[in-house]
């Protein structure tokens, strides 16, 4: 698995061969507050870069997570159905949201150091 990369819209992703794992950053979950519900896509759903893939409902607001590149969903994190707070506790680990097959590689995300500068 490669190093995580981050987007200006506060998603992270990691690539392994032709599979991408996607979640939201620690910064994003902190800004959202306590996450109470997550609406995930279905396996087989297709997204283009920039499409809204996931809806995250928190005590403060509702936000969306966007596709970092063209992809088809291959797996969803079903633990989030009953325990959405996993995203608050471990957003870049167990709090991953979806895994997908990459359809059009666009590995233009920021490394953590760049992202850290972006959010400060």
MMTF fields as JSON, N, C-alpha, C and O atoms, coordinates in Angstrom:
{
  "mmtfVersion": "1.0.0",
  "mmtfProducer": "UNKNOWN",
  "numBonds": 479,
  "numAtoms": 480,
  "numGroups": 120,
  "numChains": 1,
  "numModels": 1,
  "chainsPerModel": [1],
  "groupsPerChain": [120],
  "chainIdList": ["A"],
  "bondAtomList": [4, 2, 8, 6, 12, 10, 16, 14, 20, 18, 24, 22, 28, 26, 32, 30, 36, 34, 40, 38, 44, 42, 48, 46, 52, 50, 56, 54, 60, 58, 64, 62, 68, 66, 72, 70, 76, 74, 80, 78, 84, 82, 88, 86, 92, 90, 96, 94, 100, 98, 104, 102, 108, 106, 112, 110, 116, 114, 120, 118, 124, 122, 128, 126, 132, 130, 136, 134, 140, 138, 144, 142, 148, 146, 152, 150, 156, 154, 160, 158, 164, 162, 168, 166, 172, 170, 176, 174, 180, 178, 184, 182, 188, 186, 192, 190, 196, 194, 200, 198, 204, 202, 208, 206, 212, 210, 216, 214, 220, 218, 224, 222, 228, 226, 232, 230, 236, 234, 240, 238, 244, 242, 248, 246, 252, 250, 256, 254, 260, 258, 264, 262, 268, 266, 272, 270, 276, 274, 280, 278, 284, 282, 288, 286, 292, 290, 296, 294, 300, 298, 304, 302, 308, 306, 312, 310, 316, 314, 320, 318, 324, 322, 328, 326, 332, 330, 336, 334, 340, 338, 344, 342, 348, 346, 352, 350, 356, 354, 360, 358, 364, 362, 368, 366, 372, 370, 376, 374, 380, 378, 384, 382, 388, 386, 392, 390, 396, 394, 400, 398, 404, 402, 408, 406, 412, 410, 416, 414, 420, 418, 424, 422, 428, 426, 432, 430, 436, 434, 440, 438, 444, 442, 448, 446, 452, 450, 456, 454, 460, 458, 464, 462, 468, 466, 472, 470, 476, 474],
  "bondOrderList": [1, 1, 1, 1, 1, 1, 1, 1, 1, 1, 1, 1, 1, 1, 1, 1, 1, 1, 1, 1, 1, 1, 1, 1, 1, 1, 1, 1, 1, 1, 1, 1, 1, 1, 1, 1, 1, 1, 1, 1, 1, 1, 1, 1, 1, 1, 1, 1, 1, 1, 1, 1, 1, 1, 1, 1, 1, 1, 1, 1, 1, 1, 1, 1, 1, 1, 1, 1, 1, 1, 1, 1, 1, 1, 1, 1, 1, 1, 1, 1, 1, 1, 1, 1, 1, 1, 1, 1, 1, 1, 1, 1, 1, 1, 1, 1, 1, 1, 1, 1, 1, 1, 1, 1, 1, 1, 1, 1, 1, 1, 1, 1, 1, 1, 1, 1, 1, 1, 1],
  "groupList": [{"groupName": "UNK", "atomNameList": ["N", "CA", "C", "O"], "elementList": ["N", "C", "C", "O"], "formalChargeList": [0, 0, 0, 0], "bondAtomList": [1, 0, 2, 1, 3, 2], "bondOrderList": [1, 1, 2], "singleLetterCode": "X", "chemCompType": "L-PEPTIDE LINKING"}],
  "groupTypeList": [0, 0, 0, 0, 0, 0, 0, 0, 0, 0, 0, 0, 0, 0, 0, 0, 0, 0, 0, 0, 0, 0, 0, 0, 0, 0, 0, 0, 0, 0, 0, 0, 0, 0, 0, 0, 0, 0, 0, 0, 0, 0, 0, 0, 0, 0, 0, 0, 0, 0, 0, 0, 0, 0, 0, 0, 0, 0, 0, 0, 0, 0, 0, 0, 0, 0, 0, 0, 0, 0, 0, 0, 0, 0, 0, 0, 0, 0, 0, 0, 0, 0, 0, 0, 0, 0, 0, 0, 0, 0, 0, 0, 0, 0, 0, 0, 0, 0, 0, 0, 0, 0, 0, 0, 0, 0, 0, 0, 0, 0, 0, 0, 0, 0, 0, 0, 0, 0, 0, 0],
  "groupIdList": [1, 2, 3, 4, 5, 6, 7, 8, 9, 10, 11, 12, 13, 14, 15, 16, 17, 18, 19, 20, 21, 22, 23, 24, 25, 26, 27, 28, 29, 30, 31, 32, 33, 34, 35, 36, 37, 38, 39, 40, 41, 42, 43, 44, 45, 46, 47, 48, 49, 50, 51, 52, 53, 54, 55, 56, 57, 58, 59, 60, 61, 62, 63, 64, 65, 66, 67, 68, 69, 70, 71, 72, 73, 74, 75, 76, 77, 78, 79, 80, 81, 82, 83, 84, 85, 86, 87, 88, 89, 90, 91, 92, 93, 94, 95, 96, 97, 98, 99, 100, 101, 102, 103, 104, 105, 106, 107, 108, 109, 110, 111, 112, 113, 114, 115, 116, 117, 118, 119, 120],
  "secStructList": [7, 7, 7, 7, 3, 3, 7, 6, 6, 1, 3, 3, 3, 3, 3, 3, 6, 6, 3, 3, 3, 3, 3, 3, 7, 2, 2, 2, 2, 2, 2, 2, 7, 1, 3, 3, 3, 3, 3, 7, 7, 7, 6, 6, 7, 3, 3, 7, 6, 6, 7, 3, 3, 3, 3, 3, 3, 3, 1, 1, 7, 3, 3, 3, 3, 3, 7, 1, 1, 3, 3, 3, 3, 3, 3, 3, 7, 6, 2, 2, 2, 2, 7, 6, 6, 2, 2, 2, 2, 7, 6, 6, 6, 6, 6, 7, 7, 3, 3, 3, 3, 3, 3, 3, 7, 7, 7, 7, 7, 5, 7, 2, 2, 2, 2, 2, 2, 2, 2, 7],
  "xCoordList": [0.844, 0.0, 0.886, 1.91, 0.491, 1.282, 0.91, -0.058, 1.697, 1.458, 0.114, -0.296, -0.562, -1.836, -1.592, -0.582, -2.546, -2.528, -3.838, -4.834, -3.819, -4.938, -5.396, -4.613, -6.692, -7.28, -7.697, -7.875, -7.851, -8.292, -9.687, -10.065, -10.457, -11.8, -11.765, -12.813, -10.571, -10.313, -10.564, -10.774, -10.546, -10.531, -9.071, -8.173, -8.855, -7.551, -7.784, -8.892, -6.727, -6.801, -5.437, -4.4, -5.473, -4.237, -4.476, -5.554, -3.457, -3.521, -2.719, -1.64, -3.239, -2.516, -2.879, -4.015, -1.908, -2.163, -3.266, -3.076, -4.403, -5.484, -6.653, -7.761, -6.398, -7.455, -7.148, -6.005, -8.192, -8.06, -8.937, -10.073, -8.404, -9.159, -9.336, -8.393, -10.554, -10.891, -11.55, -12.356, -11.197, -11.823, -11.733, -11.353, -12.083, -11.912, -10.776, -10.468, -10.166, -8.991, -9.364, -10.523, -8.363, -8.546, -9.014, -9.861, -8.471, -8.9, -10.396, -11.123, -10.849, -12.262, -13.17, -14.174, -12.825, -13.691, -13.72, -14.752, -12.606, -12.568, -13.455, -14.118, -13.465, -14.317, -15.797, -16.643, -16.108, -17.501, -18.082, -19.274, -17.268, -17.771, -18.196, -17.776, -19.021, -19.426, -20.231, -21.288, -19.72, -20.396, -21.457, -21.173, -22.698, -23.822, -24.421, -25.143, -24.128, -24.689, -23.858, -23.378, -23.695, -22.947, -23.782, -24.235, -23.981, -24.665, -23.608, -22.961, -23.442, -22.424, -23.035, -24.229, -22.232, -22.731, -22.87, -22.579, -23.307, -23.421, -22.269, -21.733, -21.897, -20.885, -21.36, -22.511, -20.476, -20.821, -21.127, -21.121, -21.395, -21.644, -20.386, -19.272, -20.575, -19.459, -19.455, -20.507, -18.259, -18.105, -17.009, -16.022, -17.196, -16.156, -15.462, -16.03, -14.245, -13.498, -14.35, -14.906, -14.446, -15.204, -16.655, -17.325, -17.159, -18.54, -18.677, -17.752, -19.826, -20.134, -20.374, -21.2, -19.644, -19.761, -20.412, -21.176, -20.109, -20.523, -21.091, -20.564, -22.17, -22.717, -22.441, -22.722, -21.888, -21.516, -22.347, -22.248, -23.164, -24.0, -23.358, -23.072, -23.14, -22.533, -23.442, -24.425, -23.105, -23.932, -23.912, -24.878, -22.832, -22.708, -23.278, -23.81, -23.171, -23.507, -23.58, -23.323, -23.929, -23.864, -22.828, -22.836, -21.953, -20.897, -20.852, -21.458, -20.13, -19.975, -18.502, -17.635, -18.237, -16.888, -16.922, -17.867, -15.887, -15.862, -14.858, -13.861, -15.139, -14.255, -12.964, -13.013, -11.816, -10.548, -10.144, -9.274, -10.77, -10.524, -11.669, -12.474, -11.755, -12.799, -12.647, -11.552, -13.749, -13.648, -14.997, -16.048, -14.938, -16.121, -15.988, -14.963, -17.017, -16.976, -16.908, -17.701, -15.94, -15.787, -16.089, -16.38, -16.02, -16.272, -16.646, -16.115, -17.568, -17.908, -17.622, -17.651, -17.346, -17.055, -18.383, -18.903, -18.919, -20.233, -20.234, -21.302, -19.059, -19.006, -19.565, -20.07, -19.477, -19.941, -21.456, -21.975, -22.18, -23.64, -24.064, -24.983, -23.405, -23.783, -22.851, -23.21, -21.655, -20.681, -20.028, -18.825, -20.801, -20.216, -19.123, -18.276, -19.146, -18.143, -16.734, -15.763, -16.614, -15.279, -14.505, -13.285, -15.206, -14.54, -13.907, -12.803, -14.588, -14.001, -12.785, -11.787, -12.877, -11.82, -10.602, -9.483, -10.798, -9.698, -9.985, -10.165, -10.028, -10.448, -9.54, -10.0, -8.279, -7.327, -6.966, -6.017, -7.717, -7.488, -8.798, -9.32, -9.342, -10.599, -11.776, -12.805, -11.644, -12.724, -12.758, -13.443, -12.018, -12.095, -13.548, -14.331, -13.899, -15.297, -15.554, -16.45, -14.768, -14.982, -13.651, -12.61, -13.731, -12.631, -13.197, -14.371, -12.351, -12.837, -11.746, -10.551, -12.201, -11.294, -11.113, -12.088, -9.874, -9.568, -9.841, -9.407, -10.566, -10.869, -9.988, -9.727, -9.538, -8.701, -7.757, -8.142, -6.54, -5.586, -5.277, -4.89, -5.455, -5.124, -4.563, -5.272, -3.313, -2.674, -2.109, -0.905, -2.994, -2.54, -2.773, -2.678, -3.076, -3.286, -2.011, -0.912, -2.17, -1.038, -0.487, -1.242, 0.811, 1.398, 1.018, 0.591, 1.169, 0.683, 1.304, 0.604, 2.59, 3.247, 2.602, 2.403, 2.276, 1.604, 0.205, -0.217, -0.507, -1.865, -1.852, -2.705, -0.886, -0.771, -0.581, -1.17, 0.23, 0.411, -0.889, -1.21, -1.631, -2.891, -3.93, -4.667, -3.997, -5.048, -4.664, -5.508, -3.412, -3.015, -2.947, -2.628],
  "yCoordList": [-1.18, 0.0, 1.238, 1.282, 2.216, 3.434, 4.397, 4.195, 5.428, 6.474, 7.145, 7.284, 7.557, 8.259, 9.609, 10.271, 9.991, 11.324, 12.003, 11.345, 13.329, 14.126, 15.106, 15.553, 15.431, 16.362, 17.646, 17.658, 18.724, 19.994, 19.893, 20.719, 18.891, 18.671, 17.757, 17.33, 17.459, 16.769, 15.268, 14.675, 14.647, 13.188, 12.737, 13.484, 11.502, 10.855, 9.631, 9.1, 9.198, 7.948, 7.278, 7.923, 5.972, 5.218, 4.239, 3.659, 4.072, 3.194, 1.935, 1.982, 0.825, -0.44, -1.14, -1.576, -1.244, -1.747, -0.898, 0.302, -1.491, -0.759, -0.515, -0.202, -0.661, -0.457, 0.779, 1.033, 1.533, 2.737, 2.603, 2.135, 3.016, 3.084, 4.561, 5.344, 4.942, 6.358, 6.597, 5.79, 7.714, 8.145, 9.656, 10.329, 10.194, 11.629, 11.834, 10.955, 12.993, 13.281, 13.515, 13.756, 13.438, 13.727, 15.171, 15.452, 16.073, 17.469, 17.58, 18.285, 16.885, 16.943, 16.427, 17.062, 15.268, 14.736, 15.674, 15.802, 16.329, 17.276, 18.482, 18.972, 18.961, 20.088, 19.711, 20.536, 18.475, 18.02, 17.823, 18.05, 17.409, 17.062, 15.608, 14.817, 15.255, 13.856, 13.373, 13.92, 12.349, 11.784, 10.8, 9.886, 11.005, 10.199, 9.287, 8.345, 9.557, 8.72, 8.887, 9.98, 7.794, 7.817, 7.11, 5.984, 7.77, 7.157, 6.75, 7.598, 5.45, 4.911, 4.514, 4.224, 4.497, 4.013, 2.496, 1.862, 1.926, 0.47, -0.076, 0.606, -1.314, -1.985, -1.99, -2.323, -1.625, -1.548, -0.138, 0.119, 0.787, 2.174, 2.764, 2.511, 3.555, 4.189, 5.685, 6.32, 6.237, 7.665, 8.242, 7.573, 9.486, 10.239, 11.12, 11.434, 11.514, 12.385, 13.596, 14.26, 13.874, 15.023, 14.739, 15.583, 13.563, 13.2, 12.983, 12.495, 13.344, 13.042, 11.541, 10.972, 10.898, 9.444, 9.074, 8.112, 9.839, 9.498, 10.75, 11.849, 10.575, 11.671, 11.379, 10.287, 12.367, 12.218, 13.198, 14.411, 12.661, 13.503, 13.579, 12.562, 14.812, 15.034, 15.947, 16.479, 16.121, 16.97, 18.42, 19.151, 18.845, 20.229, 20.476, 21.553, 19.484, 19.717, 18.4, 17.331, 18.491, 17.345, 17.691, 18.794, 16.756, 16.984, 15.813, 14.766, 16.015, 14.965, 14.645, 15.494, 13.411, 12.999, 12.728, 12.13, 13.175, 13.15, 12.14, 11.82, 11.65, 10.688, 11.386, 12.396, 10.868, 11.481, 11.169, 11.833, 10.17, 9.797, 8.914, 8.465, 8.659, 7.793, 6.394, 5.833, 5.829, 4.531, 3.822, 4.424, 2.522, 1.689, 1.069, 0.465, 1.215, 0.725, -0.802, -1.482, -1.327, -2.781, -3.251, -4.428, -2.331, -2.702, -1.448, -0.367, -1.602, -0.499, -0.944, -2.135, 0.023, -0.272, -0.39, 0.604, -1.595, -1.818, -1.545, -1.376, -1.5, -1.159, 0.237, 0.525, 1.107, 2.483, 2.575, 3.573, 1.55, 1.547, 1.598, 2.335, 0.824, 0.76, 1.564, 1.888, 1.886, 2.614, 3.744, 3.696, 4.757, 5.838, 6.605, 7.243, 6.539, 7.251, 6.704, 7.321, 5.554, 5.025, 6.066, 6.166, 6.837, 7.876, 8.909, 9.38, 9.275, 10.219, 9.627, 10.314, 8.355, 7.716, 7.32, 7.344, 6.956, 6.45, 6.735, 5.804, 8.028, 8.381, 7.848, 7.59, 7.687, 7.257, 5.784, 5.319, 5.053, 3.624, 2.88, 2.716, 2.42, 1.662, 2.476, 1.907, 3.787, 4.658, 4.868, 5.768, 4.039, 4.151, 3.972, 3.325, 4.541, 4.512, 3.516, 2.677, 3.611, 2.732, 2.278, 2.91, 1.163, 0.704, 0.622, 0.307, 0.907, 0.96, 0.568, 0.659, 0.131, -0.138, 1.16, 1.801, 1.536, 2.77, 2.579, 1.597, 3.531, 3.49, 4.45, 4.22, 5.5, 6.491, 7.063, 7.944, 6.57, 6.954, 8.442, 8.969, 9.109, 10.527, 10.697, 11.112, 10.381, 10.38, 11.759, 11.917, 12.76, 14.142, 14.689, 15.898, 13.818, 14.274, 14.784, 14.551, 15.486, 16.047, 15.025, 14.248, 15.029, 14.27, 14.967, 16.122, 14.276, 14.828, 16.19, 17.089, 16.355, 17.627, 18.777, 19.86, 18.545, 19.569, 19.839, 20.991, 18.776, 18.912, 19.666, 20.52, 19.35, 20.024, 21.524, 22.323, 21.912, 23.334, 23.941, 25.088, 23.178, 23.645, 23.943, 24.923, 23.111, 23.272, 24.237, 24.581, 24.68, 25.605, 27.028, 27.932],
  "zCoordList": [0.0, 0.0, 0.0, 0.681, -0.75, -0.839, 0.278, 1.012, 0.378, 1.355, 1.081, -0.071, 2.143, 1.971, 1.318, 1.556, 0.492, -0.098, 0.275, 0.576, 0.251, 0.733, -0.337, -1.174, -0.287, -1.241, -0.533, 0.685, -1.294, -0.718, -0.123, 0.708, -0.538, 0.0, 1.227, 1.711, 1.727, 3.0, 2.998, 4.056, 1.824, 1.767, 1.763, 1.374, 2.203, 2.009, 1.138, 1.064, 0.486, -0.266, -0.261, -0.11, -0.43, -0.625, -1.764, -1.898, -2.569, -3.736, -3.489, -2.899, -3.934, -3.931, -5.227, -5.413, -6.121, -7.466, -8.092, -8.289, -8.404, -9.05, -8.093, -8.528, -6.774, -5.784, -4.954, -4.574, -4.686, -3.883, -2.642, -2.724, -1.493, -0.245, 0.071, -0.043, 0.471, 0.633, 1.988, 2.45, 2.617, 3.86, 3.967, 3.008, 5.135, 5.359, 6.345, 7.151, 6.271, 7.093, 8.555, 8.892, 9.398, 10.816, 10.991, 11.839, 10.202, 10.247, 9.947, 10.648, 8.908, 8.513, 9.616, 9.942, 10.202, 11.257, 12.453, 13.112, 12.741, 13.851, 13.607, 14.521, 12.366, 12.0, 12.027, 12.371, 11.666, 11.631, 13.026, 13.235, 13.97, 15.296, 15.324, 14.479, 16.285, 16.456, 15.255, 14.938, 14.6, 13.428, 13.906, 14.68, 13.425, 13.904, 12.838, 13.165, 11.561, 10.497, 9.231, 8.931, 8.495, 7.237, 6.169, 6.375, 5.036, 3.899, 2.883, 2.268, 2.716, 1.819, 0.482, 0.41, -0.575, -1.868, -1.838, -0.824, -2.926, -3.03, -3.856, -4.73, -3.565, -4.372, -5.825, -6.109, -6.724, -8.14, -8.618, -9.822, -7.688, -8.083, -8.712, -8.252, -9.774, -10.476, -10.196, -10.132, -10.029, -9.761, -10.636, -10.946, -11.027, -11.716, -10.691, -9.645, -10.99, -10.088, -9.729, -10.604, -8.428, -7.952, -7.619, -7.024, -7.992, -7.65, -6.147, -5.497, -5.604, -4.212, -4.077, -4.79, -3.153, -2.968, -1.644, -1.567, -0.609, 0.749, 1.408, 1.233, 2.166, 2.957, 4.422, 4.916, 5.109, 6.515, 7.331, 7.15, 8.231, 9.083, 10.461, 11.093, 10.909, 12.219, 13.03, 12.515, 14.298, 15.153, 14.679, 14.899, 14.036, 13.592, 12.201, 11.933, 11.312, 9.906, 9.143, 9.697, 7.882, 6.97, 5.901, 5.355, 5.611, 4.621, 3.645, 3.872, 2.572, 1.568, 1.39, 1.594, 1.008, 0.624, -0.872, -1.386, -1.559, -3.019, -3.563, -2.916, -4.752, -5.417, -5.837, -6.539, -5.421, -5.812, -7.252, -7.815, -7.837, -9.235, -9.704, -8.888, -10.988, -11.537, -10.952, -10.953, -10.45, -9.787, -9.722, -9.94, -9.414, -9.2, -7.815, -7.501, -6.986, -5.609, -5.59, -6.242, -4.828, -4.684, -3.268, -3.052, -2.298, -0.901, -0.128, -0.382, 0.82, 1.72, 3.144, 3.454, 4.004, 5.405, 6.161, 6.667, 6.234, 6.849, 8.35, 8.939, 8.98, 10.411, 10.655, 11.74, 9.649, 9.814, 9.924, 10.424, 9.465, 9.595, 11.054, 11.412, 11.887, 13.302, 14.204, 15.336, 13.708, 14.525, 13.721, 13.465, 13.321, 12.517, 13.254, 12.63, 14.591, 15.385, 15.188, 15.626, 14.536, 14.207, 13.404, 13.53, 12.585, 11.794, 12.711, 12.435, 13.804, 14.751, 15.456, 15.676, 15.804, 16.587, 15.765, 16.277, 14.499, 13.669, 12.192, 11.407, 11.805, 10.45, 9.344, 8.231, 9.641, 8.603, 8.727, 8.095, 9.536, 9.713, 9.58, 8.478, 10.734, 10.716, 10.201, 9.838, 10.165, 9.698, 8.193, 7.708, 7.444, 5.978, 5.551, 6.246, 4.417, 3.981, 2.858, 2.956, 1.793, 0.641, 0.051, 0.23, -0.652, -1.5, -2.909, -3.105, -3.879, -5.255, -6.239, -5.956, -7.397, -8.512, -9.289, -9.683, -9.502, -10.221, -11.712, -12.314, -12.297, -13.728, -14.517, -15.698, -13.891, -14.562, -13.51, -12.741, -13.476, -12.437, -12.502, -13.545, -11.365, -11.216, -9.814, -8.898, -9.657, -8.337, -8.027, -7.829, -7.985, -7.824, -6.42, -6.205, -5.465, -4.098, -3.46, -3.963, -2.341, -1.609, -0.62, -0.035, -0.44, 0.659, 1.959, 1.939, 3.095, 4.362, 4.67, 5.136, 4.421, 4.731, 3.959, 4.508, 2.693, 1.892, 2.438, 2.544, 2.781, 3.302, 4.627, 4.871, 5.476, 6.773, 6.573, 7.302, 5.6, 5.289, 4.768, 5.08, 3.981, 3.407, 4.49, 4.38, 5.532, 6.551, 7.666, 8.494, 7.706, 8.779, 8.288, 9.06]
}
